[in-house]
Amino acid sequence: MPFFSWKTIPKDVKEGNTLPAGMSRQAITLGDVMISLHEAFPNLKCKSHKHPSAQITYMLKGKLRMNIGKEEQVIGPGEFAYVPPNMEHSIESLEEYVLALDIFSPPRADIEARLKEIEKQGGS
């Protein structure tokens, strides 16, 4: 199936290993990439972490302060950031709602495991 809609992809809102409190995620794996639509409420702080997947974060709404390695920048709509594999990074939403599209390559195994849990539960 080559066409998809976010309306049909379950939304994960459960705080856990891959999702901090105050954030939601819809994700799908398509071949060698995973795309995730992340929402974050204002003033969310995601602890520093790393994963073996490269990540591109493209901002749709709001602003994020991103720390990637030793670099920090605030990015907003139309801007994007690249996180190399195994690079420490963190985010902080500022005083507004954030909507960001993340692309992971290869797909993150930890998120795929969470998607399987959601599927077994019959949705979000």
Backbone hydrogen bonds in HBPLUS format (Angstrom, degrees):
<---DONOR---> <-ACCEPTOR-->    atom                        ^
c    i                          cat <-CA-CA->   ^        H-A-AA   ^      H-
h    n   atom  resd res      DA  || num        DHA   H-A  angle D-A-AA Bond
n    s   type  num  typ     dist DA aas  dist angle  dist       angle   num
A0008-THR N   A0005-SER O   3.05 MM   3  5.70 158.6  2.10 117.4 122.8     1
A0009-ILE N   A0006-TRP O   3.20 MM   3  5.16 159.0  2.25 103.8 110.2     2
A0012-ASP N   A0025-ARG O   2.70 MM  13  5.10 177.2  1.70 156.7 155.9     3
A0025-ARG N   A0012-ASP O   2.90 MM  13  5.10 149.8  2.00 140.1 149.5     4
A0016-GLY N   A0019-LEU O   2.83 MM   3  5.14 163.6  1.86 146.5 150.1     5
A0019-LEU N   A0016-GLY O   3.29 MM   3  5.14 147.6  2.41  96.9 106.1     6
A0041-PHE N   A0022-GLY O   2.99 MM  19  5.56 161.7  2.02 163.6 169.0     7
A0024-SER N   A0039-GLU O   2.94 MM  15  5.16 153.3  2.02 138.2 144.7     8
A0039-GLU N   A0024-SER O   3.10 MM  15  5.16 156.7  2.16 129.7 136.3     9
A0026-GLN N   A0037-LEU O   3.01 MM  11  5.13 146.9  2.12 135.9 146.3    10
A0037-LEU N   A0026-GLN O   2.72 MM  11  5.13 155.2  1.78 152.6 160.5    11
A0028-ILE N   A0035-ILE O   3.01 MM   7  5.68 150.3  2.10 155.0 164.5    12
A0035-ILE N   A0028-ILE O   2.98 MM   7  5.68 158.6  2.02 164.3 165.4    13
A0030-LEU N   A0033-VAL O   2.79 MM   3  5.51 163.4  1.82 163.6 169.4    14
A0033-VAL N   A0030-LEU O   3.23 MM   3  5.51 166.6  2.25 122.7 126.2    15
A0034-MET N   A0104-PHE O   2.89 MM  70  5.04 152.3  1.96 145.8 152.8    16
A0104-PHE N   A0034-MET O   2.80 MM  70  5.04 163.6  1.83 150.7 156.4    17
A0036-SER N   A0102-ASP O   2.78 MM  66  5.03 156.1  1.84 152.1 157.3    18
A0102-ASP N   A0036-SER O   2.75 MM  66  5.03 167.3  1.77 154.7 158.3    19
A0038-HIS N   A0100-ALA O   2.81 MM  62  5.24 168.9  1.82 167.5 167.8    20
A0100-ALA N   A0038-HIS O   2.89 MM  62  5.24 163.6  1.92 152.4 158.0    21
A0040-ALA N   A0098-VAL O   2.98 MM  58  5.01 151.1  2.06 136.3 139.6    22
A0098-VAL N   A0040-ALA O   2.92 MM  58  5.01 159.6  1.96 153.5 156.6    23
A0043-ASN N   A0094-LEU O   2.78 MM  51  5.10 154.0  1.84 149.9 155.8    24
A0093-SER N   A0044-LEU O   2.88 MM  49  5.15 145.9  2.00 139.5 150.1    25
A0046-CYS N   A0091-ILE O   2.93 MM  45  5.33 176.3  1.93 157.2 158.3    26
A0049-HIS N   A0089-HIS O   2.93 MM  40  5.62 155.2  1.99 149.1 154.0    27
A0089-HIS N   A0049-HIS O   2.91 MM  40  5.62 147.0  2.02 148.8 158.7    28
A0086-ASN N   A0051-HIS O   2.76 MM  35  5.01 164.1  1.79 149.8 146.3    29
A0054-ALA N   A0105-SER O   2.94 MM  51  5.32 159.3  1.98 142.5 137.4    30
A0105-SER N   A0054-ALA O   3.08 MM  51  5.32 153.9  2.15 139.2 145.7    31
A0055-GLN N   A0083-VAL O   2.89 MM  28  4.94 158.4  1.93 145.7 151.5    32
A0083-VAL N   A0055-GLN O   2.70 MM  28  4.94 169.1  1.71 157.5 159.6    33
A0056-ILE N   A0103-ILE O   2.91 MM  47  5.12 149.1  2.01 141.7 151.5    34
A0103-ILE N   A0056-ILE O   2.87 MM  47  5.12 152.0  1.95 145.3 154.5    35
A0057-THR N   A0081-ALA O   2.92 MM  24  5.24 156.8  1.98 144.9 152.6    36
A0081-ALA N   A0057-THR O   2.89 MM  24  5.24 146.6  2.00 138.9 149.6    37
A0058-TYR N   A0101-LEU O   2.79 MM  43  5.12 172.1  1.80 154.0 156.6    38
A0101-LEU N   A0058-TYR O   2.85 MM  43  5.12 168.8  1.86 155.8 156.9    39
A0059-MET N   A0079-GLU O   2.95 MM  20  5.70 177.8  1.95 176.7 176.0    40
A0078-GLY N   A0059-MET O   3.01 MM  19  5.76 158.5  2.06 153.4 146.4    41
A0060-LEU N   A0099-LEU O   2.87 MM  39  5.39 157.5  1.92 156.0 158.9    42
A0061-LYS N   A0099-LEU O   3.06 MM  38  4.88 156.3  2.11 137.5 139.1    43
A0099-LEU N   A0061-LYS O   3.08 MM  38  4.88 161.3  2.12 124.5 124.7    44
A0064-LEU N   A0075-ILE O   2.96 MM  11  5.48 157.0  2.01 155.5 162.2    45
A0075-ILE N   A0064-LEU O   2.82 MM  11  5.48 156.2  1.88 157.9 162.9    46
A0065-ARG N   A0092-GLU O   2.78 MM  27  5.06 169.3  1.79 150.7 154.3    47
A0092-GLU N   A0065-ARG O   2.90 MM  27  5.06 127.9  2.18 137.8 150.9    48
A0066-MET N   A0073-GLN O   2.85 MM   7  5.55 172.5  1.85 160.4 157.8    49
A0073-GLN N   A0066-MET O   2.99 MM   7  5.55 151.9  2.07 151.0 160.1    50
A0067-ASN N   A0090-SER O   2.96 MM  23  5.22 166.5  1.98 148.5 150.7    51
A0090-SER N   A0067-ASN O   2.92 MM  23  5.22 145.5  2.04 141.0 149.4    52
A0068-ILE N   A0071-GLU O   2.81 MM   3  5.30 156.1  1.86 152.0 159.9    53
A0071-GLU N   A0068-ILE O   2.97 MM   3  5.30 163.4  1.99 133.2 133.3    54
A0069-GLY N   A0088-GLU O   2.85 MM  19  5.40 170.6  1.86 163.6 166.0    55
A0079-GLU N   A0076-GLY O   2.93 MM   3  5.63 152.3  2.01 149.2 152.6    56
A0087-MET N   A0084-PRO O   3.31 MM   3  5.67 142.0  2.47 140.6 134.1    57
A0112-GLU N   A0108-ARG O   2.99 MM   4  6.26 159.9  2.03 151.7 158.2    58
A0113-ALA N   A0109-ALA O   2.95 MM   4  6.16 150.8  2.04 145.9 152.9    59
A0114-ARG N   A0110-ASP O   3.23 MM   4  6.48 151.8  2.31 135.7 142.8    60
A0115-LEU N   A0111-ILE O   2.86 MM   4  6.19 151.8  1.94 151.8 160.2    61
A0116-LYS N   A0112-GLU O   3.04 MM   4  6.34 147.6  2.15 144.0 151.9    62
A0117-GLU N   A0113-ALA O   3.14 MM   4  6.49 149.0  2.24 143.5 151.6    63
A0118-ILE N   A0114-ARG O   3.01 MM   4  6.36 159.3  2.05 151.6 156.6    64
A0119-GLU N   A0115-LEU O   2.94 MM   4  6.16 156.7  1.99 145.7 152.3    65
A0120-LYS N   A0116-LYS O   3.00 MM   4  6.23 154.4  2.07 145.9 152.0    66
A0121-GLN N   A0117-GLU O   3.08 MM   4  6.36 140.4  2.25 141.9 152.8    67
A0121-GLN N   A0118-ILE O   3.06 MM   3  5.03 124.5  2.38  94.5 109.2    68
A0123-GLY N   A0118-ILE O   3.13 MM   5  5.48 169.1  2.15 143.8 145.5    69
A0122-GLY N   A0119-GLU O   3.08 MM   3  5.07 152.0  2.16  99.1 107.9    70
